[in-house]
Amino acid sequence: MRRAVRRWEQLARLQRNLPPENAGAVVWLGIIYAPAVIIIDLSLAAVLSRSILQSWQARQDGLAAAAQAGVSPALIGLVSAMAVNELVRAVVFRTLIRPALTRAESAPSE
């Protein structure tokens, strides 16, 4: 709990200490990122449930047939999209957010 409170305080300090041009970029990143993640997660749930259903229906033909029936191009594409999402998130955090947090932590508190 303390860690979450400390993190929330860091983010609040970051928001207060950001120059206006960076604050706008952070808001736009959030506006773009949130729906993208929601769409990817909902699509993954739909495709994964369909793949599980197809695997279950093909289980009488053996394990290999069930696995082959469950793996679809849509599933591979969504898993790839999730991997790209994580990569972009890591790069954005490393290049934009971590330096801003470091500056916010070194700035005097109000």
GUVO-166321 format. One line per field, with one value per residue: residue number from 1; residue in three letters; x, y negated, z of N, C-alpha, C in turn. Coordinates in Angstrom, 2 decimals, decimal comma. Layout:
REM residues N
resi: [NUM; ...]
resn: [ala; ...]
n.east: [X; ...]
n.north: [Y; ...]
n.up: [Z; ...]
ca.east: [X; ...]
ca.north: [Y; ...]
ca.up: [Z; ...]
c.east: [X; ...]
c.north: [Y; ...]
c.up: [Z; ...]
REM end
This chain:
REM residues 110
resi: [1; 2; 3; 4; 5; 6; 7; 8; 9; 10; 11; 12; 13; 14; 15; 16; 17; 18; 19; 20; 21; 22; 23; 24; 25; 26; 27; 28; 29; 30; 31; 32; 33; 34; 35; 36; 37; 38; 39; 40; 41; 42; 43; 44; 45; 46; 47; 48; 49; 50; 51; 52; 53; 54; 55; 56; 57; 58; 59; 60; 61; 62; 63; 64; 65; 66; 67; 68; 69; 70; 71; 72; 73; 74; 75; 76; 77; 78; 79; 80; 81; 82; 83; 84; 85; 86; 87; 88; 89; 90; 91; 92; 93; 94; 95; 96; 97; 98; 99; 100; 101; 102; 103; 104; 105; 106; 107; 108; 109; 110]
resn: [met; arg; arg; ala; val; arg; arg; trp; glu; gln; leu; ala; arg; leu; gln; arg; asn; leu; pro; pro; glu; asn; ala; gly; ala; val; val; trp; leu; gly; ile; ile; tyr; ala; pro; ala; val; ile; ile; ile; asp; leu; ser; leu; ala; ala; val; leu; ser; arg; ser; ile; leu; gln; ser; trp; gln; ala; arg; gln; asp; gly; leu; ala; ala; ala; ala; gln; ala; gly; val; ser; pro; ala; leu; ile; gly; leu; val; ser; ala; met; ala; val; asn; glu; leu; val; arg; ala; val; val; phe; arg; thr; leu; ile; arg; pro; ala; leu; thr; arg; ala; glu; ser; ala; pro; ser; glu]
n.east: [0,82; 1,91; 3,82; 2,26; 1,02; 3,27; 4,12; 1,94; 2,22; 4,66; 3,92; 2,07; 3,76; 5,38; 3,53; 3,01; 5,52; 6,15; 7,06; 4,82; 4,69; 5,57; 3,69; 1,37; 2,10; 2,24; -0,43; -1,65; -0,40; -1,52; -4,23; -4,20; -3,01; -4,57; -7,18; -6,14; -4,93; -7,17; -8,69; -6,95; -6,86; -9,59; -9,99; -8,15; -9,31; -11,67; -10,67; -9,06; -10,94; -12,42; -10,42; -9,94; -12,39; -12,43; -10,21; -11,15; -13,26; -11,85; -10,49; -10,97; -9,59; -7,01; -4,08; -2,29; -3,89; -5,78; -4,22; -3,35; -5,78; -6,45; -4,59; -4,57; -4,31; -5,26; -4,92; -2,14; -1,47; -2,58; -1,14; 1,35; 0,80; 0,42; 3,00; 4,42; 3,12; 3,99; 6,71; 6,74; 5,65; 7,66; 9,81; 8,79; 8,45; 11,11; 12,34; 10,77; 9,15; 10,63; 12,98; 11,58; 10,38; 12,67; 13,63; 11,47; 11,62; 14,00; 13,42; 12,50; 10,05; 6,71]
n.north: [1,19; -1,23; -1,56; -1,98; -4,39; -6,02; -5,90; -7,14; -9,69; -10,38; -10,47; -12,56; -14,67; -14,66; -15,47; -18,08; -19,29; -19,15; -20,65; -22,64; -21,69; -19,05; -18,00; -18,02; -16,11; -13,81; -13,53; -13,13; -10,73; -9,04; -9,19; -8,00; -5,52; -4,11; -3,34; -1,71; 0,41; 1,49; 2,32; 4,25; 6,11; 6,90; 7,99; 10,06; 11,66; 12,47; 13,85; 15,77; 17,22; 18,30; 19,86; 21,70; 23,01; 24,15; 25,85; 27,55; 28,77; 30,18; 32,11; 34,86; 35,83; 36,01; 34,80; 33,20; 32,33; 30,87; 28,82; 27,61; 26,76; 24,80; 22,77; 19,87; 17,50; 15,02; 15,21; 15,42; 12,93; 11,18; 11,86; 11,05; 8,31; 7,68; 8,11; 6,12; 3,92; 4,08; 3,66; 1,05; -0,30; 0,11; -1,27; -3,88; -4,40; -4,26; -6,32; -8,67; -8,82; -7,84; -9,61; -12,00; -11,45; -11,23; -13,85; -15,11; -14,02; -15,08; -17,75; -20,50; -20,01; -21,29]
n.up: [0,00; 0,82; -1,14; -3,41; -2,74; -2,56; -5,20; -6,46; -5,40; -6,58; -9,29; -9,19; -8,45; -10,69; -12,65; -11,77; -12,11; -14,78; -17,91; -19,96; -22,68; -22,48; -20,74; -22,27; -24,18; -22,61; -21,82; -24,35; -25,08; -23,17; -23,91; -26,42; -25,89; -23,97; -25,18; -27,21; -25,84; -24,57; -26,79; -27,90; -25,77; -25,55; -28,10; -28,01; -26,02; -27,33; -29,61; -28,40; -26,92; -29,02; -30,21; -28,19; -28,13; -30,73; -30,49; -28,51; -29,83; -31,74; -30,35; -30,41; -32,55; -31,80; -30,02; -31,51; -33,64; -32,23; -31,17; -33,52; -34,58; -32,77; -33,09; -34,80; -37,53; -36,62; -33,84; -33,66; -34,75; -32,83; -30,52; -31,37; -31,63; -28,95; -28,00; -29,39; -28,30; -25,61; -26,02; -27,08; -24,89; -22,98; -24,19; -24,34; -21,61; -20,76; -22,23; -21,96; -19,55; -17,29; -17,19; -16,70; -14,23; -12,68; -12,80; -11,54; -8,99; -8,11; -8,04; -5,93; -3,35; -3,12]
ca.east: [0,00; 2,80; 4,47; 1,28; 0,87; 4,51; 4,10; 0,94; 2,83; 5,67; 3,23; 1,51; 4,90; 5,76; 2,54; 3,20; 6,83; 6,37; 6,79; 3,52; 4,76; 5,67; 2,42; 0,47; 2,51; 1,86; -1,89; -1,96; 0,01; -2,54; -5,47; -4,00; -2,59; -5,63; -8,10; -5,41; -4,77; -8,49; -9,06; -6,12; -7,29; -10,90; -9,79; -7,47; -10,29; -12,56; -9,93; -8,61; -12,09; -12,73; -9,38; -10,18; -13,56; -12,02; -9,35; -11,99; -14,02; -10,94; -9,73; -11,14; -8,63; -5,69; -3,50; -1,72; -4,99; -6,40; -3,32; -3,38; -7,07; -6,50; -3,68; -5,08; -3,57; -5,71; -4,28; -0,73; -1,41; -2,85; 0,00; 2,38; 0,41; 0,69; 4,44; 4,78; 2,60; 4,90; 7,96; 6,51; 5,48; 8,97; 10,61; 8,23; 8,77; 12,54; 12,78; 9,99; 8,61; 11,67; 13,71; 10,71; 10,26; 13,94; 13,64; 10,45; 12,10; 15,09; 12,88; 12,03; 8,61; 6,00]
ca.north: [0,00; -2,39; -1,71; -2,58; -5,80; -6,71; -6,00; -8,15; -10,99; -10,65; -10,87; -13,89; -15,59; -14,70; -16,29; -19,49; -19,81; -19,03; -21,81; -22,47; -20,88; -17,64; -17,60; -17,71; -14,84; -12,73; -13,37; -12,52; -9,33; -8,32; -9,13; -7,04; -4,22; -3,40; -2,59; -0,68; 1,56; 2,08; 3,03; 5,45; 7,08; 7,45; 8,84; 11,28; 12,49; 13,07; 14,82; 16,86; 18,08; 19,04; 20,87; 22,76; 23,76; 24,96; 26,92; 28,50; 29,54; 31,04; 32,96; 36,28; 36,21; 36,10; 33,60; 32,36; 31,71; 29,88; 27,66; 26,96; 26,09; 23,63; 21,71; 19,23; 16,27; 13,93; 15,38; 15,07; 11,49; 10,50; 12,07; 10,15; 6,94; 7,52; 8,00; 4,78; 3,01; 4,10; 3,04; -0,41; -0,78; 0,08; -2,34; -5,17; -4,58; -4,50; -7,57; -9,85; -8,87; -7,69; -10,86; -13,01; -11,10; -11,57; -15,32; -15,47; -13,64; -15,98; -19,10; -20,72; -19,84; -22,53]
ca.up: [0,00; 0,87; -2,44; -4,32; -2,34; -2,96; -6,67; -6,78; -5,08; -7,61; -10,50; -8,96; -8,51; -12,10; -13,35; -11,37; -12,53; -16,22; -18,75; -20,65; -23,89; -22,10; -20,12; -23,38; -24,79; -21,70; -21,93; -25,65; -25,02; -22,41; -24,69; -27,51; -25,38; -23,24; -26,06; -27,95; -24,95; -24,37; -28,03; -28,01; -24,76; -25,91; -29,28; -27,56; -25,31; -28,32; -30,45; -27,54; -26,62; -30,25; -30,38; -27,20; -28,60; -31,87; -29,98; -27,79; -30,81; -32,51; -29,44; -30,73; -33,58; -31,21; -29,43; -32,56; -34,38; -31,35; -31,11; -34,83; -34,74; -31,89; -33,52; -36,01; -37,86; -35,76; -32,54; -33,84; -34,93; -31,56; -29,62; -31,90; -31,27; -27,52; -27,84; -29,86; -27,29; -24,46; -26,45; -27,16; -23,53; -22,34; -24,79; -23,90; -20,21; -20,61; -22,85; -21,56; -18,20; -16,26; -16,99; -16,09; -12,82; -12,03; -12,64; -10,56; -7,66; -7,70; -7,89; -4,55; -3,14; -2,80]
c.east: [0,87; 3,47; 3,52; 1,08; 2,09; 4,56; 3,11; 1,50; 3,90; 5,00; 2,60; 2,60; 5,37; 4,82; 2,72; 4,47; 7,09; 6,20; 5,51; 3,60; 4,89; 4,37; 1,41; 0,81; 2,10; 0,36; -2,26; -1,55; -1,03; -3,83; -5,36; -3,77; -3,75; -6,61; -7,39; -5,25; -6,11; -8,92; -8,25; -6,58; -8,63; -10,79; -9,12; -8,44; -11,21; -11,85; -9,48; -9,77; -12,49; -11,69; -9,56; -11,35; -13,19; -11,10; -10,17; -12,78; -13,13; -10,18; -9,87; -10,11; -7,21; -5,16; -2,95; -2,81; -5,67; -5,53; -3,34; -4,68; -7,14; -5,63; -4,18; -4,24; -3,98; -5,06; -2,80; -0,57; -1,63; -1,72; 1,16; 2,07; 0,66; 2,19; 4,93; 4,31; 3,54; 6,23; 7,83; 6,37; 6,82; 9,84; 10,10; 8,56; 10,24; 12,95; 12,04; 9,68; 9,70; 12,50; 12,86; 10,51; 11,53; 14,03; 12,63; 10,90; 13,19; 14,61; 12,39; 10,51; 7,99; 5,43]
c.north: [-1,25; -2,64; -2,37; -4,06; -6,60; -6,90; -7,08; -9,54; -11,36; -11,13; -12,25; -14,95; -15,75; -15,61; -17,77; -20,09; -19,71; -20,37; -21,58; -21,59; -19,40; -17,14; -17,23; -16,38; -13,66; -12,47; -12,70; -11,05; -8,50; -8,15; -8,10; -5,63; -3,44; -2,68; -1,48; 0,58; 2,26; 2,87; 4,31; 6,51; 7,71; 8,38; 10,15; 12,20; 13,20; 14,16; 16,01; 17,79; 18,90; 20,15; 22,02; 23,64; 24,67; 26,10; 27,99; 29,38; 30,51; 32,03; 34,44; 36,75; 36,30; 34,74; 32,65; 31,64; 30,63; 28,63; 26,89; 26,21; 24,81; 22,48; 21,14; 18,00; 15,08; 14,01; 14,99; 13,56; 10,73; 10,68; 11,18; 8,70; 6,69; 7,37; 6,62; 3,73; 2,94; 3,45; 1,52; -0,99; -0,88; -1,05; -3,70; -5,42; -4,95; -5,87; -8,80; -9,90; -8,76; -8,96; -11,95; -12,72; -11,46; -13,07; -15,74; -15,13; -14,58; -17,41; -19,27; -20,58; -21,17; -22,46]
c.up: [0,00; -0,47; -3,44; -4,00; -2,77; -4,47; -7,11; -6,50; -6,11; -8,89; -10,37; -9,03; -9,95; -12,87; -13,02; -11,97; -14,02; -16,93; -19,55; -21,90; -23,57; -21,48; -21,21; -24,03; -23,91; -21,77; -23,24; -25,69; -24,27; -23,19; -25,81; -26,97; -24,76; -24,17; -26,84; -27,10; -24,74; -25,61; -28,18; -27,01; -25,10; -27,12; -28,89; -26,84; -26,31; -29,12; -29,62; -27,19; -27,84; -30,48; -29,41; -27,64; -29,78; -31,43; -29,28; -28,76; -31,59; -31,62; -29,74; -31,74; -33,06; -30,76; -30,50; -33,35; -33,54; -31,26; -32,42; -35,05; -33,90; -32,32; -34,84; -36,31; -36,99; -34,38; -32,61; -33,99; -33,63; -30,55; -30,08; -31,54; -29,79; -27,27; -28,28; -28,86; -26,08; -24,81; -26,50; -25,77; -22,81; -22,88; -24,35; -22,44; -20,03; -21,14; -22,35; -20,07; -17,14; -16,10; -16,33; -14,61; -12,06; -11,79; -11,58; -9,14; -7,18; -7,53; -6,45; -4,46; -2,78; -1,41]
REM end
